Amino acid sequence: MPERILQVATEMSQLANEKITEIKGVTRATRTLALNALIEAARAGEVGRGFGVVANEVKEISQRVTVITEELEHMFESLALDLERTAQTARGDRFADLSRYVVELMDRNLFERSCDVRWWATDAAVVDVCENPDNGEIASQTSQRLGVILDSYTVYLDLWIADCSGRIIATGRPDKYRLVGTDIGHMPWFREAMRCRDGGAYAVADIAHNELLNNAATATYATAVRRGGKAKGDVIGVMGVFFDWENQAPMVVKALNFSDEERARTRVMLIDSQNRIIAASDNQGVLSEQIRLEVKDPNRGSYLLADGSLVAYALTPGYETYKGLGWRGVIVQQPRNAIKAADKPGAKLSMAS
């Protein structure tokens, strides 16, 4: 609807300008005719006096029409400008709302990931292997248990269990990723998970390529495994879950219901707290590009670029107990008829990091 209002405002302004130009042309011609008539009346002397009176009336009417035309011109310009501003505001609000929807949809998804890791860390098999980290039979049974979980929760690449030193002792896909015995004690998310105050706390890492998972991009969530699976039990290990970011995130940024024409000139993105692109509907610049974002209101907003492209953004509100990581949804839409075959939407907004 805002786009249609903008289109109508533009068409109205163009039509008004055309008609006013026509009226100005007619009044100029009328004034010229009146002037010529006055000249001829003067030459005719007494005989042309009556004709001169009529010519003067025509001249005065032409001048009045000119004044009215100028007033109409100013009025139409003001109305068209107000209508355009109103439509731009409505359009900006719409896209800011859509930006919030995108980032909120992702955070609802990731809230479930934070719940999964805290729940699975209390699983009897997970607790058992952490209490008996050197027992190969228990480790094998735990890996089988993790594999069953992965078969049901297909959004994960793998699940890891590590002892307190950071040595991986069980994984969900041991045949695909041969990681048992690998030291992950240096990884920040592992160290943060070891410091979790209780069973309700968890650690999270920024979206990154994980070299141990064939360099796939993952969202990592972790928490401490506690003795007896109790919320206040002693820490006996760490569980990490690895969300398949590369395959799951694109579905979120491509979920908005745009028409084919609108989609071709629209780029939907998720950016992290450093303005790094972590997901994009055109798959460009993911984890390698930052954007320049003009943030006046930190929560939401919109503005126009010099080329007429609309930029809208919204900060994640979080979801339930998941506060989010300071991510934003961002939408860049180029104006109609601005897309060329070699262009990509939002190119003028972005820069290489």
VOPAGU-2260 file (C-alpha; in pm, 1 decimal, decimal comma):
REM VOPAGU-2260
SITE   aa  ch    i         X         Y         Z
SITE  MET   A    0       0,0       0,0       0,0
SITE  PRO   A    1     273,4     262,8      78,3
SITE  GLU   A    2     436,4     183,8    -257,4
SITE  ARG   A    3     102,0     236,2    -434,0
SITE  ILE   A    4      51,5     566,8    -252,3
SITE  LEU   A    5     397,6     680,2    -365,0
SITE  GLN   A    6     317,7     580,4    -720,5
SITE  VAL   A    7     -13,6     769,6    -712,0
SITE  ALA   A    8     156,8    1075,6    -563,0
SITE  THR   A    9     417,4    1074,0    -839,2
SITE  GLU   A   10     157,3    1025,5   -1111,8
SITE  MET   A   11     -62,4    1299,6    -963,5
SITE  SER   A   12     229,9    1540,7    -950,2
SITE  GLN   A   13     329,9    1464,6   -1308,3
SITE  LEU   A   14     -26,6    1499,6   -1435,5
SITE  ALA   A   15     -81,2    1823,3   -1245,7
SITE  ASN   A   16     241,1    1969,1   -1385,5
SITE  GLU   A   17     140,8    1871,9   -1738,0
SITE  LYS   A   18    -205,2    2029,2   -1711,9
SITE  ILE   A   19     -74,8    2343,9   -1542,9
SITE  THR   A   20     183,2    2379,4   -1820,0
SITE  GLU   A   21     -99,5    2350,6   -2074,3
SITE  ILE   A   22    -303,4    2617,0   -1891,9
SITE  LYS   A   23      -1,4    2849,4   -1882,2
SITE  GLY   A   24      38,0    2802,0   -2256,1
SITE  VAL   A   25    -325,6    2890,5   -2316,0
SITE  THR   A   26    -308,3    3201,5   -2097,0
SITE  ARG   A   27       7,5    3318,6   -2272,9
SITE  ALA   A   28    -166,4    3277,6   -2607,2
SITE  THR   A   29    -474,2    3458,4   -2472,5
SITE  ARG   A   30    -265,1    3752,9   -2349,3
SITE  THR   A   31     -93,8    3774,5   -2686,1
SITE  LEU   A   32    -427,3    3776,9   -2866,4
SITE  ALA   A   33    -564,5    4041,2   -2628,8
SITE  LEU   A   34    -256,6    4257,1   -2683,8
SITE  ASN   A   35    -290,4    4225,9   -3061,8
SITE  ALA   A   36    -660,4    4307,4   -3033,8
SITE  LEU   A   37    -583,9    4622,2   -2833,3
SITE  ILE   A   38    -331,0    4732,4   -3094,6
SITE  GLU   A   39    -580,6    4679,0   -3377,0
SITE  ALA   A   40    -854,3    4854,8   -3179,7
SITE  ALA   A   41    -629,0    5157,9   -3130,9
SITE  ARG   A   42    -557,8    5170,4   -3503,8
SITE  ALA   A   43    -930,0    5157,2   -3579,7
SITE  GLY   A   44    -992,4    5462,1   -3361,0
SITE  GLU   A   45   -1351,6    5532,0   -3259,0
SITE  VAL   A   46   -1477,5    5231,9   -3453,8
SITE  GLY   A   47   -1258,8    4993,6   -3256,1
SITE  ARG   A   48   -1331,7    5137,0   -2912,4
SITE  GLY   A   49   -1586,8    4868,5   -2819,1
SITE  PHE   A   50   -1357,6    4596,8   -2942,2
SITE  GLY   A   51   -1080,9    4743,8   -2723,2
SITE  VAL   A   52   -1304,0    4718,5   -2415,2
SITE  VAL   A   53   -1357,2    4348,0   -2484,6
SITE  ALA   A   54    -985,0    4298,1   -2541,8
SITE  ASN   A   55    -909,2    4458,8   -2204,1
SITE  GLU   A   56   -1159,9    4227,4   -2033,4
SITE  VAL   A   57    -996,1    3926,1   -2197,8
SITE  LYS   A   58    -655,5    4049,8   -2079,4
SITE  GLU   A   59    -778,1    4087,8   -1721,2
SITE  ILE   A   60    -937,4    3740,2   -1727,5
SITE  SER   A   61    -610,0    3596,0   -1857,1
SITE  GLN   A   62    -421,1    3759,3   -1571,2
SITE  ARG   A   63    -668,3    3620,1   -1317,0
SITE  VAL   A   64    -632,5    3272,7   -1469,7
SITE  THR   A   65    -254,2    3307,7   -1438,2
SITE  VAL   A   66    -283,4    3386,2   -1066,6
SITE  ILE   A   67    -522,4    3094,1   -1010,0
SITE  THR   A   68    -288,9    2862,0   -1203,7
SITE  GLU   A   69       8,9    2961,8    -989,9
SITE  GLU   A   70    -195,0    2901,1    -673,8
SITE  LEU   A   71    -297,7    2558,4    -803,5
SITE  GLU   A   72      62,7    2478,3    -889,0
SITE  HIS   A   73     181,3    2558,6    -535,0
SITE  MET   A   74    -111,8    2369,2    -384,2
SITE  PHE   A   75     -46,5    2055,6    -591,2
SITE  GLU   A   76     324,8    2068,3    -510,9
SITE  SER   A   77     249,1    2090,7    -137,5
SITE  LEU   A   78     -12,2    1814,1    -146,4
SITE  ALA   A   79     210,0    1582,4    -351,2
SITE  LEU   A   80     502,3    1644,5    -114,4
SITE  ASP   A   81     288,5    1574,9     193,9
SITE  LEU   A   82     148,3    1260,1      34,8
SITE  GLU   A   83     495,0    1142,6     -61,6
SITE  ARG   A   84     630,3    1204,5     290,2
SITE  THR   A   85     335,8    1020,5     445,5
SITE  ALA   A   86     384,6     725,3     209,6
SITE  GLN   A   87     761,3     717,8     274,5
SITE  THR   A   88     700,1     716,1     649,8
SITE  ALA   A   89     446,4     434,1     618,7
SITE  ARG   A   90     680,7     240,6     391,4
SITE  GLY   A   91     971,6     290,1     631,5
SITE  ASP   A   92     757,5     174,1     925,4
SITE  ARG   A   93     646,9    -132,5     730,3
SITE  PHE   A   94    1004,0    -233,7     649,0
SITE  ALA   A   95    1126,9    -161,8    1002,1
SITE  ASP   A   96     851,2    -394,5    1127,8
SITE  LEU   A   97     958,0    -658,7     875,8
SITE  SER   A   98    1320,0    -617,6     987,9
SITE  ARG   A   99    1215,6    -678,8    1347,1
SITE  TYR   A  100    1011,1    -980,2    1239,9
SITE  VAL   A  101    1315,5   -1136,1    1069,8
SITE  VAL   A  102    1552,4   -1094,7    1364,1
SITE  GLU   A  103    1282,5   -1195,5    1614,5
SITE  LEU   A  104    1205,1   -1508,1    1411,0
SITE  MET   A  105    1571,1   -1606,7    1424,0
SITE  ASP   A  106    1597,4   -1537,9    1796,6
SITE  ARG   A  107    1287,9   -1748,8    1863,0
SITE  ASN   A  108    1469,3   -2027,7    1683,3
SITE  LEU   A  109    1789,1   -1973,4    1879,6
SITE  PHE   A  110    1597,8   -1954,3    2208,3
SITE  GLU   A  111    1505,6   -2318,2    2143,0
SITE  ARG   A  112    1872,8   -2398,8    2085,6
SITE  SER   A  113    1961,2   -2250,6    2425,9
SITE  CYS   A  114    1686,8   -2465,1    2579,8
SITE  ASP   A  115    1804,0   -2779,1    2398,4
SITE  VAL   A  116    2159,2   -2765,2    2527,6
SITE  ARG   A  117    2050,0   -2706,7    2888,0
SITE  TRP   A  118    1798,9   -2989,7    2868,5
SITE  TRP   A  119    2029,5   -3243,3    2701,5
SITE  ALA   A  120    2309,5   -3165,1    2948,6
SITE  THR   A  121    2092,1   -3334,6    3213,6
SITE  ASP   A  122    2039,4   -3650,0    3002,4
SITE  ALA   A  123    2146,7   -3960,7    3195,1
SITE  ALA   A  124    2381,4   -4075,3    2917,4
SITE  VAL   A  125    2553,0   -3735,7    2901,4
SITE  VAL   A  126    2598,2   -3720,1    3278,1
SITE  ASP   A  127    2720,3   -4080,2    3284,0
SITE  VAL   A  128    2997,5   -4025,8    3029,2
SITE  CYS   A  129    3119,0   -3713,3    3209,9
SITE  GLU   A  130    3131,3   -3906,5    3537,0
SITE  ASN   A  131    3323,1   -4184,9    3359,4
SITE  PRO   A  132    3525,0   -4003,9    3088,8
SITE  ASP   A  133    3769,1   -4289,7    3028,8
SITE  ASN   A  134    3511,9   -4565,9    2990,5
SITE  GLY   A  135    3499,8   -4649,2    2618,6
SITE  GLU   A  136    3178,0   -4851,3    2641,6
SITE  ILE   A  137    2990,3   -4567,1    2813,6
SITE  ALA   A  138    3131,4   -4320,5    2559,1
SITE  SER   A  139    3005,5   -4539,9    2273,6
SITE  GLN   A  140    2658,7   -4563,3    2428,6
SITE  THR   A  141    2651,6   -4186,2    2479,6
SITE  SER   A  142    2748,6   -4126,7    2116,4
SITE  GLN   A  143    2462,0   -4352,0    2011,3
SITE  ARG   A  144    2226,6   -4152,7    2233,5
SITE  LEU   A  145    2349,1   -3823,9    2079,9
SITE  GLY   A  146    2298,7   -3974,2    1734,3
SITE  VAL   A  147    1935,8   -4050,3    1817,1
SITE  ILE   A  148    1890,0   -3686,6    1921,4
SITE  LEU   A  149    2047,7   -3564,3    1596,9
SITE  ASP   A  150    1816,9   -3783,6    1390,7
SITE  SER   A  151    1521,3   -3599,8    1543,6
SITE  TYR   A  152    1675,4   -3253,2    1559,9
SITE  THR   A  153    1806,6   -3210,5    1206,3
SITE  VAL   A  154    1900,6   -2843,6    1256,1
SITE  TYR   A  155    2229,2   -2947,1    1419,9
SITE  LEU   A  156    2558,7   -3047,7    1261,1
SITE  ASP   A  157    2686,3   -3223,8    1571,4
SITE  LEU   A  158    2671,8   -3247,6    1952,1
SITE  TRP   A  159    2989,3   -3273,4    2161,1
SITE  ILE   A  160    3061,2   -3379,2    2518,2
SITE  ALA   A  161    3395,3   -3278,0    2668,7
SITE  ASP   A  162    3552,3   -3342,8    3007,7
SITE  CYS   A  163    3665,4   -3062,3    3234,7
SITE  SER   A  164    4005,4   -3040,6    3064,9
SITE  GLY   A  165    3843,9   -2978,4    2727,3
SITE  ARG   A  166    3899,9   -3325,1    2577,5
SITE  ILE   A  167    3608,6   -3441,5    2360,1
SITE  ILE   A  168    3483,2   -3775,6    2495,3
SITE  ALA   A  169    3165,4   -3830,8    2289,3
SITE  THR   A  170    3000,3   -3686,6    1975,6
SITE  GLY   A  171    2675,7   -3741,6    1788,7
SITE  ARG   A  172    2834,6   -3813,5    1449,5
SITE  PRO   A  173    3159,0   -3997,7    1524,8
SITE  ASP   A  174    3180,1   -4148,6    1175,9
SITE  LYS   A  175    3148,1   -3813,8     997,1
SITE  TYR   A  176    3354,2   -3600,9    1234,1
SITE  ARG   A  177    3630,3   -3800,5    1404,9
SITE  LEU   A  178    3676,2   -3571,9    1702,3
SITE  VAL   A  179    3701,7   -3792,7    2012,1
SITE  GLY   A  180    4020,9   -3697,1    2193,8
SITE  THR   A  181    4038,3   -3351,0    2033,6
SITE  ASP   A  182    4128,9   -3071,2    2274,6
SITE  ILE   A  183    3881,6   -2780,9    2270,9
SITE  GLY   A  184    3981,7   -2639,5    2609,2
SITE  HIS   A  185    4115,1   -2320,8    2448,9
SITE  MET   A  186    3782,6   -2230,1    2285,8
SITE  PRO   A  187    3610,2   -1930,6    2452,1
SITE  TRP   A  188    3265,5   -2091,3    2452,7
SITE  PHE   A  189    3406,0   -2397,1    2635,3
SITE  ARG   A  190    3569,7   -2183,1    2904,0
SITE  GLU   A  191    3252,3   -1977,7    2942,5
SITE  ALA   A  192    3041,7   -2293,0    2975,1
SITE  MET   A  193    3271,9   -2420,6    3251,7
SITE  ARG   A  194    3194,0   -2100,7    3442,6
SITE  CYS   A  195    2814,6   -2134,8    3417,5
SITE  ARG   A  196    2673,1   -2063,5    3761,5
SITE  ASP   A  197    2398,2   -2328,1    3746,9
SITE  GLY   A  198    2197,4   -2548,6    3513,8
SITE  GLY   A  199    1996,5   -2254,0    3385,5
SITE  ALA   A  200    2299,9   -2070,6    3244,1
SITE  TYR   A  201    2460,9   -2125,0    2906,7
SITE  ALA   A  202    2737,4   -1993,7    2680,9
SITE  VAL   A  203    2700,6   -1873,6    2323,5
SITE  ALA   A  204    2953,2   -1791,0    2052,2
SITE  ASP   A  205    2927,1   -1552,9    1757,4
SITE  ILE   A  206    2845,1   -1707,4    1419,9
SITE  ALA   A  207    3172,0   -1843,9    1283,1
SITE  HIS   A  208    3324,8   -2109,0    1062,2
SITE  ASN   A  209    3411,7   -2417,0    1267,2
SITE  GLU   A  210    3725,1   -2586,2    1132,6
SITE  LEU   A  211    3642,7   -2907,9    1321,4
SITE  LEU   A  212    3310,7   -2933,9    1134,3
SITE  ASN   A  213    3453,2   -2903,4     782,8
SITE  ASN   A  214    3467,4   -2525,5     826,2
SITE  ALA   A  215    3087,3   -2498,3     825,4
SITE  ALA   A  216    2932,7   -2182,2     971,2
SITE  THR   A  217    2767,2   -2260,4    1303,8
SITE  ALA   A  218    2586,0   -2101,4    1593,2
SITE  THR   A  219    2736,5   -2259,0    1905,5
SITE  TYR   A  220    2555,7   -2305,1    2237,5
SITE  ALA   A  221    2708,1   -2475,3    2538,7
SITE  THR   A  222    2654,6   -2537,0    2907,8
SITE  ALA   A  223    2813,8   -2721,5    3195,3
SITE  VAL   A  224    2725,9   -3084,8    3263,0
SITE  ARG   A  225    2671,9   -3131,3    3636,8
SITE  ARG   A  226    2704,0   -3426,3    3864,6
SITE  GLY   A  227    2378,0   -3617,0    3892,9
SITE  GLY   A  228    2222,0   -3382,1    3634,3
SITE  LYS   A  229    2134,8   -3146,1    3918,7
SITE  ALA   A  230    2107,4   -2771,3    3857,9
SITE  LYS   A  231    2353,1   -2695,6    4139,7
SITE  GLY   A  232    2570,6   -3005,3    4102,2
SITE  ASP   A  233    2947,2   -2993,1    4058,1
SITE  VAL   A  234    3066,5   -2923,8    3702,4
SITE  ILE   A  235    3196,2   -3247,9    3547,3
SITE  GLY   A  236    3208,5   -3154,5    3179,7
SITE  VAL   A  237    3065,3   -2943,0    2900,1
SITE  MET   A  238    2808,3   -3005,8    2629,8
SITE  GLY   A  239    2819,1   -2807,2    2305,5
SITE  VAL   A  240    2556,8   -2803,8    2028,8
SITE  PHE   A  241    2625,9   -2671,0    1678,6
SITE  PHE   A  242    2336,0   -2519,2    1489,7
SITE  ASP   A  243    2361,7   -2562,5    1111,6
SITE  TRP   A  244    2372,9   -2191,4    1034,1
SITE  GLU   A  245    2453,8   -2219,8     663,6
SITE  ASN   A  246    2137,5   -2416,7     586,3
SITE  GLN   A  247    1897,7   -2278,4     846,3
SITE  ALA   A  248    1964,2   -1902,6     846,1
SITE  PRO   A  249    1887,4   -1846,3     473,4
SITE  MET   A  250    1536,8   -1984,2     524,6
SITE  VAL   A  251    1467,2   -1706,2     775,7
SITE  VAL   A  252    1593,2   -1412,6     566,4
SITE  LYS   A  253    1408,6   -1548,5     261,5
SITE  ALA   A  254    1082,0   -1601,5     449,1
SITE  LEU   A  255     926,4   -1259,9     380,7
SITE  ASN   A  256     634,7   -1266,5     137,8
SITE  PHE   A  257     752,2   -1030,2    -136,9
SITE  SER   A  258     628,9   -1034,7    -493,9
SITE  ASP   A  259     880,5   -1152,2    -754,3
SITE  GLU   A  260     930,3    -793,5    -870,1
SITE  GLU   A  261     985,3    -665,7    -516,7
SITE  ARG   A  262    1209,9    -955,9    -420,5
SITE  ALA   A  263    1440,9    -883,0    -716,1
SITE  ARG   A  264    1527,5    -540,9    -573,2
SITE  THR   A  265    1521,5    -625,4    -203,3
SITE  ARG   A  266    1800,9    -752,9      18,7
SITE  VAL   A  267    1712,2    -892,7     361,8
SITE  MET   A  268    1994,0    -935,9     611,6
SITE  LEU   A  269    2081,8   -1025,4     966,6
SITE  ILE   A  270    2379,2    -838,3    1110,6
SITE  ASP   A  271    2559,3    -890,3    1437,9
SITE  SER   A  272    2648,7    -628,9    1698,6
SITE  GLN   A  273    2953,1    -527,0    1489,5
SITE  ASN   A  274    2739,8    -473,2    1175,6
SITE  ARG   A  275    2886,6    -787,4    1019,4
SITE  ILE   A  276    2648,5    -961,3     780,9
SITE  ILE   A  277    2567,0   -1304,8     921,2
SITE  ALA   A  278    2283,4   -1393,0     682,5
SITE  ALA   A  279    2158,7   -1240,5     356,2
SITE  SER   A  280    1876,4   -1324,3     118,1
SITE  ASP   A  281    2115,2   -1289,5    -178,0
SITE  ASN   A  282    2382,9   -1500,8      -0,2
SITE  GLN   A  283    2638,4   -1223,7     -57,1
SITE  GLY   A  284    2892,4   -1101,1     198,7
SITE  VAL   A  285    2798,7   -1351,5     470,8
SITE  LEU   A  286    3064,2   -1349,5     746,9
SITE  SER   A  287    3293,8   -1139,7     524,7
SITE  GLU   A  288    3123,4    -802,1     493,1
SITE  GLN   A  289    3013,9    -520,2     719,6
SITE  ILE   A  290    2755,6    -255,7     640,0
SITE  ARG   A  291    2739,3     114,0     709,9
SITE  LEU   A  292    2416,8     167,7     899,2
SITE  GLU   A  293    2288,9     512,3     997,1
SITE  VAL   A  294    2141,5     443,6    1339,2
SITE  LYS   A  295    1949,8     733,1    1492,9
SITE  ASP   A  296    1707,2     530,7    1702,4
SITE  PRO   A  297    1897,3     219,5    1821,2
SITE  ASN   A  298    1579,2      10,8    1829,3
SITE  ARG   A  299    1435,4      70,4    1483,4
SITE  GLY   A  300    1436,4     315,8    1196,6
SITE  SER   A  301    1454,3     377,2     823,7
SITE  TYR   A  302    1610,3     623,8     581,6
SITE  LEU   A  303    1676,7     679,0     211,5
SITE  LEU   A  304    2010,7     653,2      32,7
SITE  ALA   A  305    2116,4     899,5    -235,5
SITE  ASP   A  306    2001,4     662,4    -510,6
SITE  GLY   A  307    1652,2     637,6    -358,9
SITE  SER   A  308    1705,0     298,5    -194,8
SITE  LEU   A  309    1518,6     247,7     132,7
SITE  VAL   A  310    1712,5     113,1     431,1
SITE  ALA   A  311    1519,3     -16,5     732,7
SITE  TYR   A  312    1647,5    -185,3    1047,3
SITE  ALA   A  313    1535,0    -315,2    1385,5
SITE  LEU   A  314    1720,4    -437,9    1692,4
SITE  THR   A  315    1628,6    -778,5    1829,8
SITE  PRO   A  316    1386,6    -759,0    2122,4
SITE  GLY   A  317    1501,2   -1104,1    2235,4
SITE  TYR   A  318    1259,7   -1383,0    2310,2
SITE  GLU   A  319    1149,9   -1491,9    2657,5
SITE  THR   A  320    1469,1   -1567,4    2854,4
SITE  TYR   A  321    1686,6   -1530,4    2544,1
SITE  LYS   A  322    1804,7   -1169,8    2540,5
SITE  GLY   A  323    1967,7   -1192,6    2201,2
SITE  LEU   A  324    2317,9   -1087,7    2099,6
SITE  GLY   A  325    2255,4    -733,9    1979,7
SITE  TRP   A  326    2167,5    -846,8    1628,1
SITE  ARG   A  327    1958,9    -643,3    1386,8
SITE  GLY   A  328    1737,7    -725,6    1094,9
SITE  VAL   A  329    1812,4    -501,2     796,4
SITE  ILE   A  330    1622,7    -458,8     469,0
SITE  VAL   A  331    1752,3    -263,5     170,5
SITE  GLN   A  332    1513,5    -207,2    -119,6
SITE  GLN   A  333    1612,3     -28,8    -437,9
SITE  PRO   A  334    1354,9     186,5    -619,0
SITE  ARG   A  335    1159,7      42,7    -909,7
SITE  ASN   A  336    1343,5      18,7   -1242,0
SITE  ALA   A  337    1678,1      60,9   -1064,5
SITE  ILE   A  338    1797,3    -299,5   -1090,6
SITE  LYS   A  339    2050,0    -382,7   -1360,2
SITE  ALA   A  340    2163,4    -733,6   -1440,1
SITE  ALA   A  341    2501,4    -683,3   -1273,8
SITE  ASP   A  342    2372,3    -500,3    -968,9
SITE  LYS   A  343    2289,8    -650,4    -633,7
SITE  PRO   A  344    2039,4    -492,1    -393,3
SITE  GLY   A  345    2203,7    -288,0    -119,5
SITE  ALA   A  346    2547,3    -277,3    -283,3
SITE  LYS   A  347    2588,5      92,3    -204,5
SITE  LEU   A  348    2515,0      26,4     161,9
SITE  SER   A  349    2781,9    -236,4     208,4
SITE  MET   A  350    3156,9    -239,2     236,3
SITE  ALA   A  351    3412,8    -515,4     261,6
SITE  SER   A  352    3542,2    -576,2     611,2
